[in-house]
Amino acid sequence: MTADLLEKANEFENRTLSHMSTSDRVAASREAKQLILAINEIYKKTKDGNLMDIMKRLTVKKRKIEKRLKGNPLT
């Protein structure tokens, strides 16, 4: 389970963000959240620093996606 989860996280991390539709961005944001929460459950038990690093990188990517979803105000 852990190896499969880490493989999914790695695949998500290497995915490009360009040319995504709004619905793709929403789906990617939800997928990132799901991955982060699942990795966090494992991290709580093992306290593995690698898992924390993966969660941090996924969070950065998730924030970039959400920033693009929210857009910039025009004022």
N, C-alpha and C positions, 0 to 999 in steps of 0.2 A: 504493500500500500504506500509506504513512504517513498520508495523509488519511483513508483508511478506518479505520485503527486509532485515530486521534484522534477520529473521529466516534463509534466504539464506546465509547471512554473517556468522551467527553462524555455520551453516552446513559446509561452506567452511573452516572456521577456525579450525574445529575439524577433517577435512579430513586428512588422512595420505598422506605423500609425497613419501613414499618409494615404490619402484617397479613401477614407472610411466615411460611410454615411452616418447620419446621426444615430440611426438604430444600431449600426455596428458599434459605434462608440459606447452606447448604453449597454449593449451586450458585453463588450470588452470590460467595461467598468464593473459590471456585476460578476463577471468571471474572475477578475482580479480580486474582488472582495471575497469571493468564495475560496479562492486559493489561499489568500492571506489568513483567513479564519481557520482553514483546515491545517495549514502549516503551524499556526499558533497553538492549536490543540496538541500537536506533537511536541512543539517546543516546550510547552508547560511541563511535559513529562521528562524530556531529555535534557533541557537547558543547553542544547547544542548551539554554539555561536554561529555556525554556518547557516542554520535555519533563520536566525535573526537577520543575518545579512541578506538572505533571499527575500525575507518579508520586507525589509527596508527598500530593496531595489524594486520590488513589485509595487510598493506604496508610492514611490516616486513616479513610476509609469502610470499608475492609476490616477494620481493627482494631475498629471499632464493631460490625460484623457478628459477628466472632469473639468479642468480649466477650459479646454476647448469646447466642451458641451455648454458651459455657462456663458461663454463669450465675454467680450469686453464691452463695458458701457460706452455709449457714443458721446457722452458729455466730457 
